[in-house]
Amino acid sequence: MIKGKKRYITSKKHFYFNITLPTATEEDLRKTNEVKDNNFKNTKVLLVEDNIINVMVAKQILTKEKMKVDIATNGKVAVEKVKQNTYDVILMDINIPIMDGYKATKEIRKFNKEILVLALSASVFMEIKDKISASGMNGFIFKPFNPDELLKQIYIHTKKSN
């Protein structure tokens, strides 16, 4: 996508439309470059997700950035993994089997108050923000996520916690 330019598309003899794209601000460019330049190498991520496609997509995005990714497909397994391992970030789907993401996060918070937990959900944020906060989650990533947004949210929240 080229920002700040007008594009004209013509199809057939008398049909066309214009697209005007907004210009990226210096702040937008600075933030994008910060995320791109961030070194995620060896960041340990627990991905808690029961949808195999979402697991494959997220794992590919994260491992491409040299993050170490562990998978849990339900909340109970996630809690056990956090008890046994050290992670920098937990990406917690809210709607997972056996123990949902809210309950799993509450359990994790009983023995680990510091770990960064980001909710993953296709739900509208305003509908679930109180539950996210009450469970002890640190932030929210909307699904389906694109690679840039996923990395940006991890970057923003890890920067806040440091």
C-alpha positions in Angstrom: 0.0 0.0 0.0 1.4 3.4 -1.0 0.3 6.1 1.4 -0.3 9.7 0.5 -0.9 9.0 -3.2 -4.0 9.0 -5.4 -4.6 5.9 -7.4 -7.0 5.6 -10.4 -8.3 2.3 -11.6 -10.1 2.0 -14.9 -12.1 -1.0 -16.1 -14.0 -1.1 -19.3 -14.7 2.0 -21.3 -16.6 4.3 -18.9 -16.0 3.0 -15.4 -13.4 4.2 -13.0 -13.0 5.1 -9.3 -10.5 7.0 -7.3 -8.7 5.8 -4.1 -7.0 8.4 -1.9 -4.7 6.8 0.7 -3.8 8.7 3.9 -0.3 9.9 4.4 1.7 8.1 7.1 2.8 10.5 9.8 6.4 10.5 11.1 5.0 9.0 14.3 3.4 6.1 12.4 6.7 5.4 10.6 8.7 5.7 13.8 6.5 3.1 15.5 6.6 0.8 12.6 10.4 0.9 12.4 10.6 0.4 16.2 8.6 -2.8 15.9 10.6 -4.0 12.9 13.9 -3.2 14.6 12.9 -4.9 17.9 14.8 -8.0 18.6 12.3 -10.7 19.6 15.0 -13.4 19.4 14.6 -15.9 22.2 11.4 -14.4 23.5 9.6 -17.3 25.1 5.9 -17.4 24.2 3.2 -19.7 25.4 0.4 -19.8 22.7 -2.8 -21.0 24.2 -5.1 -21.8 21.3 -7.3 -24.7 20.3 -7.8 -23.9 16.6 -5.1 -25.7 14.6 -5.1 -23.1 11.8 -4.7 -20.2 14.3 -1.8 -22.2 16.0 -0.1 -22.7 12.6 -0.5 -19.0 11.6 0.6 -17.6 14.9 3.5 -20.0 15.3 4.8 -19.1 11.8 4.7 -15.4 12.6 6.4 -15.8 16.0 9.1 -18.2 14.9 9.9 -16.1 11.9 10.9 -13.4 14.5 13.1 -16.0 16.3 10.7 -16.4 19.2 10.5 -19.7 21.0 6.9 -20.9 21.0 5.2 -23.5 23.2 1.6 -24.6 22.6 -1.2 -25.4 25.0 -4.7 -26.3 23.5 -6.7 -25.7 26.7 -6.5 -23.7 29.9 -5.6 -26.5 32.2 -2.6 -27.5 30.2 -1.6 -23.8 30.0 -1.6 -23.4 33.8 0.5 -26.5 34.1 3.0 -25.3 31.5 3.4 -22.0 33.3 4.1 -23.8 36.5 6.8 -25.9 34.9 8.4 -23.3 32.5 9.4 -19.7 32.2 7.7 -17.6 29.5 8.0 -13.9 28.6 4.5 -13.7 27.0 1.3 -15.7 27.1 -1.0 -15.3 24.1 -4.3 -16.6 25.7 -7.3 -17.4 23.6 -10.4 -16.7 25.7 -12.7 -19.5 24.3 -10.7 -22.6 24.9 -11.8 -26.0 26.2 -11.6 -27.5 29.7 -10.7 -24.1 31.4 -11.4 -20.9 29.5 -8.8 -18.2 29.1 -10.2 -16.0 31.9 -10.1 -18.8 34.5 -6.7 -20.0 33.3 -5.3 -16.5 33.7 -6.8 -16.2 37.2 -5.1 -19.5 38.1 -1.8 -18.3 36.7 -2.0 -15.0 38.6 -2.2 -17.0 41.9 1.4 -18.0 41.4 2.8 -15.6 38.8 1.7 -12.0 38.9 4.4 -10.7 36.6 4.0 -12.6 33.4 2.5 -10.7 30.4 -0.8 -12.2 29.3 -2.5 -11.0 26.2 -6.0 -12.1 25.4 -6.8 -13.4 21.9 -10.4 -13.1 20.8 -12.7 -12.5 17.9 -15.2 -10.9 20.3 -15.6 -7.1 20.3 -13.2 -5.6 22.8 -15.8 -3.4 24.5 -18.0 -6.5 25.2 -15.2 -8.3 27.1 -12.9 -5.6 28.4 -14.1 -5.9 32.0 -13.6 -9.6 32.0 -10.1 -9.3 30.5 -9.2 -6.8 33.2 -10.8 -8.8 36.0 -9.0 -12.0 35.1 -5.6 -10.3 35.2 -4.8 -10.1 31.5 -2.6 -7.2 30.4 -4.0 -6.5 26.9 -6.1 -7.7 23.9 -5.3 -8.8 20.4 -8.2 -9.1 18.0 -8.5 -12.3 15.9 -8.0 -12.8 13.1 -4.7 -10.9 13.6 -2.3 -9.8 10.9 1.4 -10.4 11.5 2.2 -6.7 12.0 -0.5 -6.1 14.5 0.4 -9.2 16.5 4.1 -8.2 16.7 3.1 -4.6 17.4 1.0 -5.6 20.4 3.7 -7.9 21.8 6.2 -5.1 21.4 4.0 -2.4 23.0 3.2 -4.6 26.0 6.7 -6.0 26.5 8.0 -2.4 26.3 5.5 -1.4 29.0 6.5 -4.2 31.3 10.3 -3.5 31.1 
